[in-house]
Amino acid sequence: MTYTFELSSEQIKEVIQTYQSFQTDSIHNYTLFRGKIKTTTLTIYHTGKVLLQGNHIEDVYIDICQLLHLPISNEDIAKSMSIQTIIPSSVLQLGSSIIGTDEVGTGDFFGGIVVCACFVPKEKILLLRKLGVKDSKELSDDKIESIATELIKKITHSVLLLNNDKYNEVIEQKNMNMNKIKAILHSKVIHNLLPKLKKDETYDEIIIDGFTSKEHYLDYLLHPDEIDQKVQLLEKGENQYVAIAAASIIARYYFLKHLENLSHECGVPLKKGASSKVDQQ
């Protein structure tokens, strides 16, 4: 897939400065810049023409539009890029303001379950990407802490922790399964986040990292009629929405802090995950 458009010399300077860390060595006499952003190649020519090649070029195109404060139209993106296949709405809505939620800790024996909801306005998408926001499973614990401490200061968010005692209680006494627990936690963390939004902070959609269908999600909730109809569930949403990726990072950060506190209480550094070594511990 390819797409070309033109920018002014000042706009080009700003784009090159932003993507400097992605630059490759393959620059010719007729090119000012060439960089590789994941699966997309960005080439800028002396003539002012900008060429995008590869997969998910809509992602880079939207980032550049946001950087330069250019208008973004989902319909225009689809038409101008001559995309013959149906583009998932999640790709086009990278230029939207999103509330994203994710949870961590469900695969760990020690430590609680942490759920986070983040509001990411479209104006901050590029900022978060420059911070290195992506699926927390792809980041080291040190990187999680570094990015999360910045995110906590920069974006509106809410966090819930279900500790081990409470988890055991709802499993044993209330006969809940994991998906029902997740549904209630995601619903509650969204409910807690909404009052924190400022008057000028409006969202286009609420996207939950999908663990079940929307139909089942609503069935799990005690009061589904109170749920915002903009809520959607998307499998592997952290790879498509910066808001969900940010939520996964903040949730992981609080999970690690909680596990660290438990380790101090026990006098033993508790192991993460679930394995034979965890079983032995």
MILUM-113739 format. One record per residue: residue in three letters; y, x, z of N, C-alpha, C, CB in turn. Coordinates in steps of 0.05 Angstrom, whole numbers, plus 5000, padded with zeros to 4 digits. Atoms other than C-alpha are relative to their C-alpha. Glycine has a CB too. Layout:
BEGIN
ALAYXZYXZYXZYXZ;...
This chain:
BEGIN
MET497650175000500050005000502550185000500049815024;THR497549845001507050274982502449815001500050184975;TYR497550155000514150044991502350194999500249815025;THR497749835002520850354972502549845006500250134972;PHE497450124996527950204994502050235002500049825026;GLU497949795000534650584997501649985025501849974975;LEU498349994976538850815055502450194994498550115024;SER497749835003545651145062499450275012502549885013;SER500549734989546251885080500150005031502250194989;GLU499950014971548251715151497549875012502549845009;GLN502450134991542451245159497650184998499449744984;ILE502249815003537751775132500050215022500250134972;LYS499849814978540252275183498849895025502950095004;GLU501050124975538651795239497049964999501449735005;VAL502850035003531751645212498550275003499349874973;ILE501249744998530052385204500050105029501450204981;GLN499849914972532452535274497949865018502849955011;THR501950164984528151975303497150084995500449704993;TYR502849945007521852175266499450304997499249864974;GLN500349715003522752935271497350105009502350145015;SER502549904989516553025313497649934983499649895028;PHE502250085018512252695259500150164973500249704995;GLN499749865026514553175203497650174993502650175001;THR502149835011509353515160501350234985498049844982;ASP499049775015509954165121500449964970498250245004;SER500050055029509453845052502649904990497749814993;ILE497350085010516853825033500550164975502250055022;HIS499449875026518953964961503050004995498549854977;ASN497249975007525554104927501449724998500350144974;TYR498750265004526653364914499749825025498749864976;THR500350164976524853124984501650125024497049975008;LEU498649924976528953145048498150015025502349815006;PHE501850034977523352945095497449874992501449835022;ARG502650145002516052765098498650015027498250134978;GLY501350014975512452535160497649815000502049925022;LYS502450174998505852215181500249855027497450174997;ILE499950164976506451645231497449835000502549825001;LYS502750125000499251445247498950004972500149715012;THR501250025027496551185180502149974978498049774999;THR497950045019503351145146501550264994502049795010;THR498549775008506751695106502949914993498750154975;LEU497250065004514351675107501350234984501649965026;THR498849805017517852055050502949924994498450054974;ILE497250065006525452095042501050204979501850025026;TYR499149845022528452354977503050065001499249874973;HIS497249945001535152684962501749784988500450264983;THR498650225013536952074921500749775020498449894978;GLY499650214980536851644985497749805000502649864994;LYS502350185000530351304967498150075022498650014972;VAL502049964979525351205023497449874991501049875027;LEU502650095009517951135007498149995024498950194978;LEU502150044979512650855055497449964985500749765018;GLN502650015012505350955037497949995022499550244981;GLY502250014982498850785072499549735012500450205022;ASN500650254986496450265121502149945021497250015013;HIS498250094979500749855168502950104995499150095027;ILE497349915005507250055132502149815010500350054970;GLU498150204989510349415158501050105028498749725003;ASP499449914973510149735227502450204999497650145013;VAL497949805003514450335206502549884989499150244983;TYR497750135012518949905163501749855021499149814978;ILE498750154979520549455222501450185020498049815015;ASP498749804982521850055267502650114989498050235006;ILE497649895013526850335217502249795000499450104972;CYS498050215000530349665211501249965027498749734991;GLN499050034973530949615286501750245008497749975020;LEU498549764994533350325292502849994987498650254989;LEU497550015015538850205240501549735003499650064971;HIS498850264996540349495263500249844974502850025013;LEU500150165025538349205196498549745005498650174978;PRO501450264996536148475191497150024992501449784984;ILE502850015006528748355193499249714995498350125024;SER501050275006525647745160497050034993501549884975;ASN502949995005518147635163499349934972498649825020;GLU500650095027518247265098500850214979501549744994;ASP499149795018522247815063498150245000502850085006;ILE501849784998517548345089497549954984499250055030;ALA502450075015511447995061500550004970499049735009;LYS499550015029514747874993500750274989502349804995;SER499049755011518248544985497950214998502350105016;MET502149805000512048945001497749924982498950045028;SER502050095020508048544950497250015013500050184975;ILE502650004986502448455001498349774989500449985031;GLN501650205012496848084966498249865020498450134978;THR501750124980492647965027501649865021498150215013;ILE498650144979494447515085500550195023498349755010;ILE499349824979498147915137499849845027502950114997;PRO500150144974496347725209502849975012498250165020;SER497450044989502347425244500750215021500249725013;SER499549794980501447955298501450244989497450085014;VAL498849775013503448495249502949954994498550084974;LEU497250065008509648145223501849965025500049754983;GLN498450064977511847955293500550245018498649785016;LEU499249764985512548675315503150005003499050254986;GLY497150024998519948505303500849775018501249974973;SER499450234983519547945355500250105029497949784997;SER499949954972521147925429497649875013502749905013;ILE502650104991514547855465499650055030497850144985;ILE501149964973511747755535497050064995500449755018;GLY502749925003505148125536498750045027499750264984;THR501449964975499848135591497350154995499449745014;ASP502649865001493748575605499150055028500250274984;GLU501149954974489048725662498350264999498349765010;VAL501749774998485349345686498449975026501750275000;GLY501650004975480049475739497549834999501749925022;THR502350175000474848975717497450154995500349784978;GLY502449845005470149525696499550225021500250134973;ASP500249804978471049935760498749885024502850115007;PHE501250094975466749875822502050015023497550165006;PHE498149974979472050135869502849924990500150305010;GLY497350085008479149875869500249714991501050184977;GLY499750285007482049195854500449954971502449895016;ILE499250075027483848825791503049974999498549734991;VAL497150015003491048915769500749884973501250295003;VAL499050145024494548455719503050044999499249705000;CYS497149965004501448595690501049834977500650294996;ALA498650145022506248185647502550154995500549705006;CYS497549865008511848535609501549844979499350294990;PHE498350115021517648265570501350234985502249815012;VAL498949785017519448725512501749874978497850184988;PRO498350115022525448495470499750184976503049985009;LYS500449855025525148705398501850254998500549824976;GLU498249775001531049175409498950255015502749925013;LYS501149784984526749605456497350094989499749925029;ILE502649925010520449655414499950294992499249834976;LEU500049725009522350315382500350195024502350054980;LEU499749834976524650595450497450045014502149865019;LEU502549984986517950445481498050164984498849725005;ARG501849845017514250745422500750305002500149914971;LYS499149724997518351375429499250115027503050034997;LEU501049924974516251395502497050065000500649785021;GLY502949955003509051425478498349765009499350235016;VAL501550234992507050715495497849934981501949765004;LYS502350085015500050545470497949915020498950224981;ASP502150104983493450285497499550205023497449954984;SER500349824977492650575567497450155000500349855026;LYS502649865001485350755553500150254983497949814988;GLU499749765017487851285504501850215014501349934973;LEU498249824986492251625557498750115025502649855007;SER501049884975490752105613501549885024500550314999;ASP498750114976492351915685502850115003498350065024;ASP497449884998498152405685502049884981499950314995;LYS498250125020501052105622500649715008498750014972;ILE499550274991500151405650502250005021497449885013;GLU497949994979504351595711502750064988499250215021;SER497549925013509651925668501349774985499650244982;ILE498850225016510551335621500649765017498049934977;ALA499650244983509650785673502550015017497549975018;THR497649984983515151045718502549954984500250285013;GLU497750065018519951005658500049704993499950174975;LEU500250285008517450315637500949825022497149934992;ILE499350174977518250025707503149985003498850125025;LYS497150004998525650215704501449864976501150285002;LYS498750085025526949985632499349714992499250184979;ILE500750275010523349315623499449815023497650024981;THR500750204980522548665661497049965000501549734993;HIS502950024998515548605687499249875027498650284997;SER501150114975511148295741497150105002500149695000;VAL502749884996504648565772498649845023500250305008;LEU501650124980499048235811497550185006499149714992;LEU502449854992493448585850498149815015500750255018;LEU502150144986486948245869498250215013498349814980;ASN501449784987483948705921497049935003501250065028;ASN502950034999476548795934499149775019498650265009;ASP500850214981476148335995500549724988501650035026;LYS499350265012479647755958498149954976502949994991;TYR501850045023475347875896497249915010499750274985;ASN502650084989468947825938500149725010499150195022;GLU499750274989471547195970499949794978502749975015;VAL500050205021472946825905497449994985502350054980;ILE502649995013466347055875497949855017499150294995;GLU502150114983462146845935500649725009499650185024;GLN499450264988465846255965500949794980502150045021;LYS498950195019469245945905498449994974502950064994;ASN501950005022463746095855501550034973498549745000;MET498549945024468546375802498650224984502950075006;ASN500949785017466446805743502450174993498549904975;MET497849815005470447395718502149884981498850254987;ASN498150115019473647015660501949805014498649874976;LYS498350204986476146465706502050165018498349815018;ILE498249844984479046995753502250124983498450235015;LYS498049895018482447335695502149794991498750134975;ALA498250215010485346685669502049925021498449754992;ILE498250074979488346505736502050225006498449935026;LEU498249784995491247195746502150034978498450265003;HIS498149985023494347215676502149785002498550004973;SER498250234999497246525685502150045022498549745005;LYS498249964977500146705753502150224995498450065025;VAL498149785005503247365731502149924980498550254991;ILE498050105019506647015672501949825015498649844977;HIS498450184984509146475720502050165018498249825018;ASN498349834983511947025765502150154984498350205016;LEU498149855016515347385708502349834990498550134976;LEU497950165014519146815676502649975016498949724995;PRO497450024985524246725733501550265001499449905029;LYS498649745000525847465728501650054975497950225004;LEU498649965025528347405657502949925003498749844977;LYS497250065000535847425648500649784980501750254994;LYS499350235018539546865612499850084971502849905007;ASP500049925028540047275548497350124992502250214996;GLU502749905007532647485551498249774992498850165024;THR501750225010529046995507497650124985501649814981;TYR502549895012521947095482499149814978497850035021;ASP501150165022518546865418497249905005500050174975;GLU502750074994511446865443499050145025498150084977;ILE501449874977506947025503497250074989499949815025;ILE502649915010500947435482498450125022500450204977;ILE501849894980495147555529497950164985498649775016;ASP502249845012490248115513497449845003499750285014;GLY502150205000484447675493497450075013499449934972;PHE502649974987478347615538498349754996500350065030;THR501450255006476546905516501749854980499549835026;SER498450165018479046355470502249855015498249804984;LYS497950154987485445965484498949755013502349944981;GLU501250254990481345335493498650055027498049894980;HIS501449944975476945655546502050095022497950224996;TYR498049914981483045985578501349765014502250164985;LEU498850244988486245305589498149855017501149814978;ASP502050134984479745025615499650135027497349994985;TYR500449854975479445565668502249945020499850304994;LEU497650024983486345405696500049735015502550024984;LEU499950244983487644915752501949804989500750085028;HIS497950185010493944625720500850094972502550005019;PRO499449915027493644775645502449874987497649964982;ASP497750135012499144275630502650155005500249715011;GLU497649854993504144745663500350254984500050075029;ILE500049755015502545315615501849974975497150084991;ASP498249995023507745495562498249994974501750265000;GLN501650035024505045275494500350244981500949754985;LYS499749765016507445945465497850205006502750125003;VAL502149814992501546285499497950024979498849925027;GLN502249955019496546605452498350225012501050084972;LEU501849784992490447045465499150154976497549885016;LEU500649835023489247625419498250245008502650114987;GLU501849784994483248095422501150274991497349954987;LYS498949735005485248835425503049984994498550134977;GLY497250045004492448605429501750245006501049775016;GLU498449764993494649265459500450194976498650155022;ASN499749835024493749585390502049874980497350034986;GLN498250145019498349075357502749935013498749754990;TYR497550074987503648905409500850215021499749725013;VAL499049804981507849415446500149885028502850104992;ALA499850134973508748905503497450015014501049714996;ILE502649994987501348875516499250285007497849874982;ALA500549724994500649625512501550095025500750184976;ALA498449944976506349695562498849885025502949914996;ALA501350134977502949195608497550155008499349714993;SER502549854993496449585604500650265015498450064975;ILE499249754987500050225624501049965028502250144984;ILE499050064973503749925683497749915018502249794999;ALA502350104984497449565706498250245009498449804985;ARG501749774994493450215702501350185021499550164975;TYR498549844980498850585741499749895028503050014992;TYR500350124974498550085798497150015010501049725000;PHE502849984993490950095796499450275012498249944975;LEU500549724990490850855804501350045027501150204980;LYS498649974974495850815862498349865021502849894999;HIS501650154981491550285896497450155006499349724988;LEU502449844996485250705886500550255017498750084973;GLU499349764984488851305915500449925029502750124989;ASN499750094972490750905977497349945013501849755001;LEU502750054990483550675985498650265007498449834980;SER501349744995481251395980501050125025500650184976;HIS498949904975485951596036498849865024503149975000;GLU501250154978483251036079497250085006500249704994;CYS502949934997476051236066499650305007498649944974;GLY500349714996477351986071498350134978498850055027;VAL501749905022473652066005501549934974497149875000;PRO498850075026476552115934498149824984500650264984;LEU501850195013473551485904500050044969500949715007;LYS500349965028470951535833500849754984497150084993;LYS499250225017473551115776497749914983502450094981;GLY502050105018469350675731497549905013499350224981;ALA502750084991462050485738497950184987499549704994;SER502049815010456551005731498050065022501450264989;SER501949924980450651315766501350155022497750164987;LYS498649854980455351785802501649815019501950204987;VAL498650204983459451185826497949865018501549794982;ASP502150124984452950855849499250185023497549944982;GLN500749824979451151475888502150015022499550294989;GLN497849994980458051495921500049755017502750034986;
